[in-house]
Amino acid sequence: QVQLVESGGGLAQPGEALTLSCAASGFTFNTYAIQWHRQAPGKERELVAGISSNGNGNNLYADSVKGRFTISRDNSKNTAFLQMTTLKPEDTAVYYCKAIMGRSAYWGQGTQVTVSA
């Protein structure tokens, strides 16, 4: 059974940091690229960051998070991460992990991140 389980969300104050984790099982993790997406209330889901299957090469970041967020993965632990620093209220959203290989894609259930003073 394929599973992507996000964790690490919660409440943070502006300027603080959070690290999200995405634990994968049920498929060959190191053959899938990983993306983090987010969806704020009333807005469409948007791509935040992406990393290739082996973690080498250039990672992808939305302009809104460049310099603040870092995507990484540990294929030995079937886990991907999103380190978020200097959080802003506009980063408030449900964050989703997505695994992609060709036409095959899996989504996690999401984890809520709320940035508020």
ROSE-4610 file (N, C-alpha, C; in Angstrom, 1 decimal, always signed):
// ROSE-4610
residu = [Q/Q/Q/V/V/V/Q/Q/Q/L/L/L/V/V/V/E/E/E/S/S/S/G/G/G/G/G/G/G/G/G/L/L/L/A/A/A/Q/Q/Q/P/P/P/G/G/G/E/E/E/A/A/A/L/L/L/T/T/T/L/L/L/S/S/S/C/C/C/A/A/A/A/A/A/S/S/S/G/G/G/F/F/F/T/T/T/F/F/F/N/N/N/T/T/T/Y/Y/Y/A/A/A/I/I/I/Q/Q/Q/W/W/W/H/H/H/R/R/R/Q/Q/Q/A/A/A/P/P/P/G/G/G/K/K/K/E/E/E/R/R/R/E/E/E/L/L/L/V/V/V/A/A/A/G/G/G/I/I/I/S/S/S/S/S/S/N/N/N/G/G/G/N/N/N/G/G/G/N/N/N/N/N/N/L/L/L/Y/Y/Y/A/A/A/D/D/D/S/S/S/V/V/V/K/K/K/G/G/G/R/R/R/F/F/F/T/T/T/I/I/I/S/S/S/R/R/R/D/D/D/N/N/N/S/S/S/K/K/K/N/N/N/T/T/T/A/A/A/F/F/F/L/L/L/Q/Q/Q/M/M/M/T/T/T/T/T/T/L/L/L/K/K/K/P/P/P/E/E/E/D/D/D/T/T/T/A/A/A/V/V/V/Y/Y/Y/Y/Y/Y/C/C/C/K/K/K/A/A/A/I/I/I/M/M/M/G/G/G/R/R/R/S/S/S/A/A/A/Y/Y/Y/W/W/W/G/G/G/Q/Q/Q/G/G/G/T/T/T/Q/Q/Q/V/V/V/T/T/T/V/V/V/S/S/S/A/A/A]
num = [1/1/1/2/2/2/3/3/3/4/4/4/5/5/5/6/6/6/7/7/7/8/8/8/9/9/9/10/10/10/11/11/11/12/12/12/13/13/13/14/14/14/15/15/15/16/16/16/17/17/17/18/18/18/19/19/19/20/20/20/21/21/21/22/22/22/23/23/23/24/24/24/25/25/25/26/26/26/27/27/27/28/28/28/29/29/29/30/30/30/31/31/31/32/32/32/33/33/33/34/34/34/35/35/35/36/36/36/37/37/37/38/38/38/39/39/39/40/40/40/41/41/41/42/42/42/43/43/43/44/44/44/45/45/45/46/46/46/47/47/47/48/48/48/49/49/49/50/50/50/51/51/51/52/52/52/53/53/53/54/54/54/55/55/55/56/56/56/57/57/57/58/58/58/59/59/59/60/60/60/61/61/61/62/62/62/63/63/63/64/64/64/65/65/65/66/66/66/67/67/67/68/68/68/69/69/69/70/70/70/71/71/71/72/72/72/73/73/73/74/74/74/75/75/75/76/76/76/77/77/77/78/78/78/79/79/79/80/80/80/81/81/81/82/82/82/83/83/83/84/84/84/85/85/85/86/86/86/87/87/87/88/88/88/89/89/89/90/90/90/91/91/91/92/92/92/93/93/93/94/94/94/95/95/95/96/96/96/97/97/97/98/98/98/99/99/99/100/100/100/101/101/101/102/102/102/103/103/103/104/104/104/105/105/105/106/106/106/107/107/107/108/108/108/109/109/109/110/110/110/111/111/111/112/112/112/113/113/113/114/114/114/115/115/115/116/116/116/117/117/117]
x = [+0.9/+0.0/+0.9/+0.6/+1.4/+1.0/+1.9/+1.6/+2.7/+2.2/+3.0/+2.5/+3.2/+2.7/+3.6/+2.9/+3.6/+3.5/+4.4/+4.4/+5.3/+5.2/+6.0/+5.3/+4.1/+3.3/+2.9/+2.4/+2.0/+1.9/+1.9/+1.8/+3.1/+3.5/+4.7/+4.5/+5.3/+5.3/+6.1/+5.7/+6.5/+8.0/+8.8/+10.2/+10.8/+9.9/+10.3/+10.5/+11.0/+11.2/+10.5/+10.2/+9.6/+10.2/+10.3/+10.7/+9.7/+9.2/+8.2/+8.9/+8.3/+8.8/+7.8/+8.2/+7.3/+7.9/+7.2/+7.7/+6.9/+7.7/+7.1/+7.2/+6.2/+6.3/+5.4/+5.7/+4.9/+5.3/+6.3/+6.8/+8.3/+9.0/+10.4/+10.8/+11.0/+11.1/+12.2/+13.3/+14.5/+14.3/+13.2/+13.0/+12.0/+11.5/+10.4/+11.0/+10.7/+10.9/+9.9/+10.3/+9.4/+9.1/+7.9/+7.5/+6.7/+6.9/+6.0/+5.1/+3.8/+2.8/+2.1/+1.4/+0.6/-0.7/-1.7/-2.9/-3.5/-3.6/-4.1/-5.6/-6.4/-7.8/-8.3/-9.1/-9.7/-8.7/-7.6/-6.6/-6.4/-5.8/-5.5/-4.2/-4.1/-2.8/-1.7/-0.5/+0.6/+1.9/+2.7/+4.0/+4.9/+5.6/+6.5/+7.9/+8.2/+9.6/+9.6/+10.7/+10.8/+12.3/+12.4/+13.8/+13.7/+14.8/+14.9/+15.0/+14.9/+14.8/+16.1/+17.3/+18.5/+19.0/+18.3/+18.6/+19.7/+20.2/+21.3/+20.7/+21.5/+21.0/+20.3/+19.8/+19.1/+17.7/+17.5/+16.2/+15.3/+14.0/+13.1/+12.4/+12.2/+11.5/+10.6/+9.5/+8.6/+9.3/+9.1/+9.7/+9.4/+8.2/+7.8/+8.6/+9.3/+10.0/+11.5/+12.0/+13.4/+14.2/+15.2/+16.1/+15.6/+14.4/+13.8/+13.5/+13.1/+12.8/+13.9/+14.1/+15.1/+14.5/+14.4/+13.9/+15.1/+14.9/+16.0/+15.3/+16.1/+15.6/+16.7/+16.3/+17.2/+16.6/+17.2/+16.7/+16.9/+17.9/+18.1/+17.0/+16.2/+15.1/+13.8/+13.8/+12.5/+11.8/+12.5/+11.9/+12.4/+11.5/+11.8/+11.5/+12.1/+12.0/+11.8/+11.1/+11.0/+11.4/+12.6/+13.0/+12.5/+11.7/+11.1/+11.6/+12.3/+12.8/+12.1/+12.3/+11.8/+10.3/+9.5/+8.2/+7.4/+6.4/+5.6/+4.1/+3.2/+1.8/+1.3/+1.8/+1.3/+1.8/+2.6/+3.0/+2.0/+1.0/-0.1/-0.8/-0.8/-1.5/-1.4/-2.1/-1.9/-0.8/+0.2/+1.4/+1.3/+1.4/+1.3/+2.6/+2.9/+4.0/+3.5/+4.2/+3.8/+5.0/+4.8/+5.9/+5.5/+6.5/+6.1/+7.2/+6.7/+7.6/+6.8/+7.1/+6.3/+4.9/+4.0/+2.5/+2.1/+3.0/+2.6/+2.8/+1.8/+2.0/+1.2/+1.7/+1.1/+1.1/+0.0/-0.1/-0.2/+0.3/+0.1/-1.2/-1.5/-2.8/-2.7/-1.5/-1.2/-1.0/-0.3/-0.1/-0.3/-1.0/-1.3/-0.1/+0.2/+1.2/+0.5/+0.5/-0.1/+0.9/+1.1/+2.0/+1.3/+1.4/+0.6/+1.2/+1.1/+1.6/+0.6]
y = [-1.2/+0.0/+1.2/+2.1/+3.3/+4.3/+4.9/+5.9/+7.0/+8.3/+9.4/+10.1/+10.2/+10.8/+12.0/+13.2/+14.4/+14.6/+15.3/+15.6/+16.9/+17.5/+18.6/+19.9/+19.9/+21.2/+21.7/+22.9/+23.4/+24.9/+25.5/+27.0/+27.6/+28.6/+29.3/+30.8/+31.5/+33.0/+33.5/+34.6/+35.2/+35.2/+34.8/+34.8/+33.5/+32.6/+31.3/+30.3/+29.1/+28.1/+26.8/+26.0/+24.7/+23.8/+22.5/+21.5/+20.5/+20.3/+19.3/+18.0/+16.9/+15.6/+14.9/+14.1/+13.3/+11.9/+11.0/+9.6/+8.7/+8.0/+7.3/+5.8/+5.0/+3.6/+3.0/+1.8/+1.1/+1.3/+2.0/+2.2/+2.5/+2.4/+2.6/+4.1/+4.6/+6.0/+6.7/+6.0/+6.6/+6.7/+6.3/+6.5/+7.6/+8.2/+9.2/+10.6/+11.6/+13.0/+13.3/+14.3/+14.7/+16.2/+16.6/+18.0/+18.3/+19.5/+20.0/+21.0/+20.9/+21.9/+22.4/+23.5/+24.1/+24.7/+24.7/+25.3/+26.1/+27.4/+28.3/+28.3/+28.7/+28.8/+29.7/+29.2/+30.0/+30.2/+29.5/+29.6/+28.2/+28.3/+27.0/+26.5/+25.2/+24.5/+25.0/+25.2/+25.7/+24.9/+24.8/+24.1/+25.0/+24.5/+25.2/+24.9/+23.6/+23.1/+21.7/+21.4/+20.1/+19.6/+18.3/+17.7/+16.4/+16.2/+15.0/+13.7/+12.6/+11.3/+11.0/+11.4/+11.2/+12.4/+13.4/+14.6/+15.4/+15.0/+15.8/+16.8/+17.8/+18.8/+19.9/+20.7/+22.0/+21.7/+22.1/+22.0/+23.1/+22.9/+23.9/+24.6/+25.9/+26.7/+27.7/+27.9/+29.0/+30.3/+31.4/+32.6/+33.1/+32.8/+33.3/+32.7/+31.6/+30.9/+30.8/+31.2/+31.2/+31.9/+31.2/+31.8/+31.5/+31.1/+30.8/+29.3/+28.6/+27.2/+26.3/+25.1/+24.2/+22.8/+22.2/+20.9/+19.9/+18.8/+17.7/+16.4/+15.3/+14.0/+13.1/+12.0/+11.0/+9.7/+9.2/+8.0/+6.8/+6.8/+5.7/+5.5/+6.6/+6.6/+6.8/+6.8/+7.0/+8.3/+9.3/+10.5/+11.8/+12.7/+14.0/+15.1/+16.2/+17.3/+18.6/+19.5/+20.9/+21.8/+22.3/+23.2/+24.6/+25.2/+26.5/+27.5/+28.5/+29.5/+30.9/+31.8/+33.2/+33.1/+32.3/+32.1/+33.4/+33.5/+34.7/+34.3/+35.2/+34.8/+34.3/+34.7/+34.2/+32.8/+32.3/+30.8/+29.9/+30.5/+29.7/+28.9/+27.6/+26.7/+25.3/+24.4/+23.0/+22.6/+21.9/+21.5/+20.0/+19.8/+18.4/+17.9/+16.7/+16.0/+15.2/+15.3/+14.6/+13.8/+12.6/+11.8/+11.6/+11.8/+11.7/+10.9/+10.0/+9.3/+9.1/+9.9/+9.8/+10.2/+9.3/+9.5/+9.0/+8.4/+7.9/+9.0/+9.2/+10.3/+9.9/+10.2/+9.9/+11.2/+11.4/+12.5/+12.1/+12.9/+12.7/+13.4/+13.3/+13.8/+15.3/+15.8/+17.2/+17.4/+18.5/+18.9/+20.5/+20.9/+22.3/+23.1/+24.2/+25.2/+26.5/+27.0/+28.3/+29.3/+30.4/+31.4/+32.6/+32.9/+34.0/+34.4/+35.7/+36.3/+36.1]
z = [+0.0/+0.0/+0.0/-1.0/-1.1/+0.0/+0.6/+1.6/+1.6/+1.7/+1.9/+3.1/+4.2/+5.4/+5.8/+5.7/+6.1/+7.6/+8.2/+9.6/+9.8/+11.0/+11.3/+11.2/+10.8/+10.7/+12.1/+12.1/+13.4/+13.3/+14.5/+14.6/+14.8/+14.1/+14.2/+14.2/+14.8/+14.8/+13.5/+13.0/+11.9/+12.3/+11.3/+11.5/+12.0/+12.5/+13.0/+11.9/+12.3/+11.3/+11.7/+10.7/+10.8/+9.8/+10.1/+9.1/+8.9/+7.7/+7.4/+6.9/+7.2/+6.8/+6.0/+5.0/+4.2/+4.2/+4.9/+5.0/+4.0/+3.1/+2.0/+2.3/+1.8/+1.8/+0.7/+0.4/-0.6/-2.1/-2.3/-3.7/-3.6/-4.7/-4.8/-4.7/-3.5/-3.2/-4.1/-4.2/-4.9/-6.4/-6.9/-8.4/-8.6/-7.6/-7.7/-7.4/-8.2/-7.8/-6.7/-5.9/-4.8/-4.9/-4.7/-4.7/-3.4/-3.0/-1.9/-2.6/-2.3/-2.7/-1.5/-1.6/-0.5/-1.0/-0.2/-0.5/+0.6/+0.4/+1.4/+1.3/+2.3/+2.2/+1.1/+0.2/-0.9/-2.1/-2.0/-3.1/-3.7/-4.9/-5.6/-5.0/-5.2/-4.7/-5.6/-5.0/-5.7/-5.4/-6.4/-6.2/-5.4/-4.4/-3.5/-3.8/-3.9/-4.2/-4.7/-5.4/-6.0/-6.0/-6.0/-5.9/-6.8/-7.4/-8.3/-7.5/-8.2/-7.5/-6.7/-7.2/-6.5/-5.7/-5.8/-5.0/-5.5/-6.7/-7.3/-8.3/-8.7/-9.6/-8.9/-9.7/-9.2/-8.7/-7.5/-6.9/-7.4/-7.3/-7.9/-6.7/-6.8/-5.7/-6.3/-5.7/-6.1/-5.7/-6.5/-6.2/-4.7/-4.3/-3.0/-1.8/-2.1/-1.0/-1.2/-2.3/-2.6/-1.5/-1.1/-0.1/+1.4/+1.5/+2.8/+3.0/+2.0/+2.1/+1.4/+2.0/+1.4/+1.3/+0.2/+0.0/+0.0/+0.6/+0.7/+0.8/+0.7/+0.8/+1.3/+2.0/+2.5/+1.9/+0.8/+0.2/+1.0/+1.9/+2.8/+3.8/+4.1/+5.0/+4.4/+3.0/+2.3/+2.8/+3.0/+3.6/+2.9/+2.7/+2.1/+3.2/+3.0/+4.0/+3.3/+4.0/+3.6/+4.8/+4.8/+5.8/+5.5/+6.4/+6.2/+7.2/+6.8/+7.7/+7.4/+8.3/+8.2/+7.7/+8.4/+8.0/+8.0/+7.1/+7.0/+7.1/+7.5/+7.6/+6.3/+5.2/+3.9/+3.6/+4.4/+4.2/+4.9/+5.5/+6.1/+5.0/+5.2/+4.2/+4.7/+4.0/+4.1/+3.2/+3.6/+2.8/+2.5/+1.2/+0.7/+0.1/+0.2/-0.4/-1.6/-2.7/-3.9/-4.5/-4.8/-5.4/-6.9/-7.8/-9.2/-10.0/-10.8/-11.8/-13.0/-14.1/-15.3/-15.0/-15.4/-15.2/-13.8/-13.1/-11.8/-10.7/-9.9/-8.9/-7.6/-6.5/-5.2/-4.4/-3.6/-2.7/-1.3/-0.4/+1.0/+1.4/+2.7/+3.2/+3.6/+3.7/+4.0/+5.5/+5.8/+7.2/+7.2/+8.3/+8.4/+8.9/+8.3/+8.8/+9.0/+10.2/+10.5/+11.0/+10.4/+10.8/+11.3/+12.6/+13.1/+14.4/+14.6/+15.9/+17.0]
